[in-house]
Amino acid sequence: MFYAGLGVVMGCVFGGYMLMGGNMMIILKAAPLEMVVILGAAAGAFLIGNPKTITSEAGNAFKEMLAGPKYQKEDFVDLLCLMYMIFKLLKTKGMLAIESHIENPHDSELFKQFPKIQHDHHVMDFICDYLRMMSMGSDNPHQMEDIINEEMETHHKERHAMVAAYQNMGDGLPALGIVAAVLGVIKTMAAIDQPPAILGKMIGGALVGTFLGVFFAYGIVGPMASSLNSIYEEEGKFFQCIKTGLIAYMNGFAPAIALEFARKTLMSHVRPSFAELEERIQNLPKL
């Protein structure tokens, strides 16, 4: 959706400008150097204002934003099915039955049923770590929930630090556009002895800086930060679903009920219906 949205923004802004009789050559002539000032200063400010852990991952965050949500409805269905199989295995064969799967998840026949989850090391670490703690005797659901909440809060802060970095850069772009415009005015004032026609073009070029700063801030970078925030929020629901299911099972609920608790945490556009999930569970292989 990024490219479609960018096309609409560019088409409406520049198309509207030309329809009202604007001269695109003024913008095209001034834009390259104005963008050097604005975007160069924004990049420098981004480096100054953020630690290396953020700046080194900025490119990956941009790719994530272009790719869109990491998990689709089918992935959430797979997660629920995996959780059901884990809970069923624990219920029927006990904790010892799960140890071989969590110690070698990449060779596990259980996890191989769900390849996308198996190859997501963040999710696999999250699941296996808490199952391992359960197998080691941590059977207090309240303490386990507190630990999971702490980890999820840390993950949330790390992810949203990137969102804040992009948002702060977007917030600074209008001011940097004014900086570029002021530099253009300084240049114009140095040529005050020129004819009005030349001065008019120079002033118009200077104002392109203000335009570009506001345009990039509210037309591109700000929406990018919002998109990234939505993607991370939905990713957080994946882990929330795992937490809810684990805690429900630890509280003594049957696998099917624990699964229903987990299903209810999902957003409506990725949440399978009870009937859809029931049909999928009935077709799961037996371990």
C-alpha positions as CSV (number, residue, x, y, z in Angstrom):
1,M,0.0,0.0,0.0
2,F,3.0,2.3,0.4
3,Y,3.5,2.8,-3.3
4,A,-0.2,3.3,-4.0
5,G,-0.4,5.9,-1.2
6,L,2.7,7.6,-2.4
7,G,1.3,7.7,-5.9
8,V,-1.9,9.4,-4.7
9,V,0.0,11.9,-2.6
10,M,2.4,12.8,-5.4
11,G,-0.4,12.9,-8.0
12,C,-2.7,15.1,-6.0
13,V,-0.1,17.5,-4.8
14,F,1.9,18.0,-8.0
15,G,-1.1,17.4,-10.3
16,G,-3.2,20.0,-8.4
17,Y,-0.3,22.5,-8.6
18,M,0.0,22.1,-12.4
19,L,-3.8,22.3,-12.8
20,M,-3.8,25.7,-11.1
21,G,-1.2,26.9,-13.5
22,G,1.9,26.3,-11.5
23,N,5.3,26.1,-13.2
24,M,6.9,22.8,-12.4
25,M,10.3,23.9,-13.7
26,I,10.7,26.2,-10.7
27,I,10.3,23.2,-8.3
28,L,12.3,20.8,-10.4
29,K,15.2,23.3,-10.7
30,A,15.3,24.1,-6.9
31,A,14.3,20.7,-5.5
32,P,17.7,18.8,-5.9
33,L,19.7,21.2,-3.8
34,E,16.9,21.9,-1.4
35,M,16.5,18.1,-0.8
36,V,20.3,17.9,-0.1
37,V,19.9,20.5,2.6
38,I,16.6,19.1,4.1
39,L,17.1,15.3,3.8
40,G,20.8,15.5,4.5
41,A,20.2,17.5,7.7
42,A,17.3,15.1,8.6
43,A,19.6,12.1,8.2
44,G,22.3,13.8,10.3
45,A,19.8,14.6,13.0
46,F,18.6,11.0,12.9
47,L,22.1,9.8,13.6
48,I,22.6,12.4,16.4
49,G,19.3,11.7,18.1
50,N,19.3,7.9,18.1
51,P,21.6,5.2,19.5
52,K,23.4,2.8,17.2
53,T,20.9,0.0,17.9
54,I,18.2,2.2,16.3
55,T,20.2,3.7,13.4
56,S,21.6,0.3,12.3
57,E,18.1,-1.2,12.1
58,A,16.4,1.8,10.4
59,G,16.8,0.2,7.0
60,N,15.2,-3.1,8.1
61,A,12.4,-1.2,9.7
62,F,11.8,0.6,6.3
63,K,11.7,-2.9,4.6
64,E,9.2,-4.1,7.2
65,M,7.0,-1.1,6.5
66,L,7.1,-1.8,2.7
67,A,6.3,-5.4,3.3
68,G,3.3,-4.7,5.4
69,P,2.0,-6.9,8.3
70,K,4.3,-9.8,9.1
71,Y,1.5,-12.2,10.0
72,Q,-1.7,-12.9,8.0
73,K,-4.9,-14.6,9.1
74,E,-3.5,-18.0,8.1
75,D,-0.5,-17.5,10.3
76,F,-2.7,-16.8,13.3
77,V,-4.7,-19.9,12.5
78,D,-1.4,-21.9,12.4
79,L,-0.4,-20.5,15.7
80,L,-3.6,-21.5,17.4
81,C,-3.3,-25.0,15.9
82,L,0.2,-25.3,17.1
83,M,-0.8,-24.2,20.6
84,Y,-3.6,-26.8,20.6
85,M,-1.2,-29.5,19.6
86,I,1.2,-28.5,22.4
87,F,-1.5,-28.3,25.0
88,K,-3.0,-31.7,23.9
89,L,0.5,-33.3,24.1
90,L,1.1,-31.9,27.5
91,K,-2.4,-33.0,28.7
92,T,-2.1,-36.6,27.4
93,K,1.6,-37.4,27.7
94,G,2.9,-34.9,30.3
95,M,5.8,-32.4,30.4
96,L,8.5,-35.0,29.4
97,A,6.9,-35.4,26.0
98,I,7.5,-31.8,25.1
99,E,11.2,-31.6,26.1
100,S,12.6,-33.1,22.8
101,H,10.5,-30.6,20.8
102,I,11.6,-27.5,22.7
103,E,15.3,-28.5,23.0
104,N,15.5,-29.1,19.2
105,P,12.7,-27.1,17.6
106,H,14.2,-27.2,14.1
107,D,14.2,-31.0,14.1
108,S,10.8,-31.3,15.8
109,E,8.0,-33.0,13.9
110,L,5.6,-30.9,15.9
111,F,7.0,-27.6,14.8
112,K,7.6,-28.8,11.2
113,Q,3.8,-28.8,10.7
114,F,4.0,-25.0,10.8
115,P,7.1,-24.0,8.8
116,K,6.6,-20.2,9.0
117,I,6.4,-20.3,12.8
118,Q,9.3,-22.7,13.0
119,H,11.6,-20.4,11.0
120,D,10.6,-17.3,13.0
121,H,13.3,-17.4,15.7
122,H,11.7,-14.7,17.9
123,V,8.4,-16.7,18.1
124,M,10.2,-20.0,18.6
125,D,12.3,-18.6,21.4
126,F,9.3,-17.1,23.1
127,I,7.3,-20.4,23.0
128,C,10.2,-22.7,23.8
129,D,11.5,-20.5,26.7
130,Y,8.2,-20.6,28.6
131,L,7.5,-24.2,27.9
132,R,11.0,-25.0,29.2
133,M,10.3,-23.0,32.4
134,M,7.1,-25.0,32.8
135,S,9.0,-28.3,32.4
136,M,11.5,-27.1,35.0
137,G,8.7,-26.7,37.6
138,S,7.5,-23.1,37.1
139,D,3.8,-23.9,37.5
140,N,2.5,-20.6,39.1
141,P,0.4,-18.9,36.4
142,H,0.5,-15.5,38.1
143,Q,4.3,-15.4,38.3
144,M,4.6,-16.7,34.7
145,E,2.2,-14.0,33.5
146,D,4.3,-11.3,35.3
147,I,7.5,-12.5,33.6
148,I,5.8,-12.7,30.1
149,N,4.4,-9.2,30.6
150,E,7.9,-7.9,31.4
151,E,9.3,-9.5,28.3
152,M,6.5,-8.2,26.1
153,E,6.8,-4.7,27.5
154,T,10.5,-4.7,26.7
155,H,9.8,-6.0,23.2
156,H,7.1,-3.3,22.8
157,K,9.6,-0.5,23.9
158,E,12.3,-1.7,21.5
159,R,9.9,-1.8,18.6
160,H,8.3,1.5,19.3
161,A,11.7,3.2,19.8
162,M,12.0,2.8,16.0
163,V,8.6,4.3,15.4
164,A,9.5,7.2,17.6
165,A,12.7,7.7,15.7
166,Y,10.9,7.9,12.4
167,Q,8.2,10.2,13.9
168,N,10.8,12.5,15.4
169,M,12.5,12.8,12.0
170,G,9.1,13.6,10.4
171,D,8.4,16.2,13.0
172,G,11.7,18.0,12.3
173,L,11.3,18.1,8.6
174,P,9.1,21.3,8.4
175,A,11.7,23.2,10.5
176,L,14.5,21.9,8.3
177,G,12.4,23.1,5.3
178,I,12.4,26.6,6.8
179,V,16.2,26.4,7.2
180,A,16.5,25.6,3.5
181,A,14.1,28.4,2.7
182,V,16.1,30.9,4.8
183,L,19.2,29.9,3.0
184,G,17.5,30.6,-0.3
185,V,16.3,34.0,1.0
186,I,19.9,34.8,2.0
187,K,21.0,34.0,-1.5
188,T,18.2,36.1,-2.9
189,M,19.1,39.1,-0.7
190,A,22.7,38.9,-2.0
191,A,21.3,39.4,-5.5
192,I,18.9,42.3,-4.6
193,D,20.3,44.3,-7.5
194,Q,18.8,41.9,-10.1
195,P,15.6,42.5,-12.1
196,P,12.3,41.6,-10.5
197,A,11.8,38.7,-12.8
198,I,15.0,37.0,-11.7
199,L,14.4,37.8,-8.0
200,G,10.9,36.3,-8.3
201,K,12.3,33.0,-9.5
202,M,14.9,33.1,-6.7
203,I,12.3,33.7,-4.1
204,G,10.1,31.0,-5.6
205,G,13.0,28.6,-5.4
206,A,13.6,29.5,-1.8
207,L,10.0,28.7,-0.9
208,V,10.4,25.3,-2.4
209,G,12.4,24.4,0.7
210,T,9.5,25.1,3.0
211,F,7.2,23.2,0.7
212,L,9.4,20.1,0.6
213,G,9.9,20.1,4.3
214,V,6.2,20.1,5.0
215,F,5.5,17.7,2.1
216,F,8.0,15.1,3.3
217,A,6.9,15.5,6.9
218,Y,3.1,15.0,6.5
219,G,2.9,13.3,3.1
220,I,5.6,10.6,3.5
221,V,7.7,10.3,6.7
222,G,4.8,10.8,9.2
223,P,2.6,8.2,7.5
224,M,5.5,5.8,7.4
225,A,5.8,6.0,11.2
226,S,2.1,5.4,11.6
227,S,2.3,2.4,9.2
228,L,5.2,1.0,11.1
229,N,3.4,1.4,14.4
230,S,0.4,-0.5,13.1
231,I,2.6,-3.3,11.9
232,Y,4.3,-3.6,15.3
233,E,1.0,-3.5,17.1
234,E,-0.3,-6.4,15.1
235,E,2.9,-8.3,15.6
236,G,2.5,-7.8,19.4
237,K,-0.9,-9.5,19.1
238,F,0.9,-12.7,17.9
239,F,2.8,-12.8,21.2
240,Q,-0.3,-11.8,23.2
241,C,-2.1,-14.7,21.7
242,I,0.7,-17.1,22.9
243,K,0.7,-15.6,26.4
244,T,-3.0,-15.8,26.8
245,G,-3.1,-19.5,25.7
246,L,-0.2,-20.5,28.0
247,I,-1.6,-18.8,31.0
248,A,-5.1,-20.2,30.5
249,Y,-3.6,-23.7,30.2
250,M,-1.5,-23.2,33.3
251,N,-4.7,-22.2,35.1
252,G,-6.1,-25.6,34.5
253,F,-8.4,-25.1,31.5
254,A,-8.7,-27.8,28.9
255,P,-6.8,-27.3,25.6
256,A,-9.9,-26.4,23.7
257,I,-10.9,-23.7,26.3
258,A,-7.3,-22.3,26.5
259,L,-7.3,-22.1,22.8
260,E,-10.6,-20.1,22.8
261,F,-9.1,-17.7,25.3
262,A,-6.2,-17.1,22.9
263,R,-8.5,-16.8,19.9
264,K,-10.5,-14.0,21.6
265,T,-7.4,-11.8,21.9
266,L,-7.0,-11.5,18.1
267,M,-8.1,-8.5,16.0
268,S,-11.3,-9.2,14.0
269,H,-9.6,-9.2,10.6
270,V,-7.2,-12.0,11.5
271,R,-9.4,-13.9,14.0
272,P,-10.8,-17.2,12.7
273,S,-14.3,-18.1,13.7
274,F,-15.0,-20.9,16.1
275,A,-16.2,-23.1,13.3
276,E,-13.2,-22.4,11.1
277,L,-10.7,-23.2,13.9
278,E,-12.7,-26.3,14.9
279,E,-12.6,-27.6,11.3
280,R,-8.8,-27.0,11.1
281,I,-8.1,-28.7,14.5
282,Q,-10.1,-31.8,13.4
283,N,-7.7,-32.2,10.4
284,L,-4.5,-31.8,12.4
285,P,-2.1,-34.8,12.3
286,K,-1.6,-36.8,15.5
287,L,1.8,-37.0,17.1
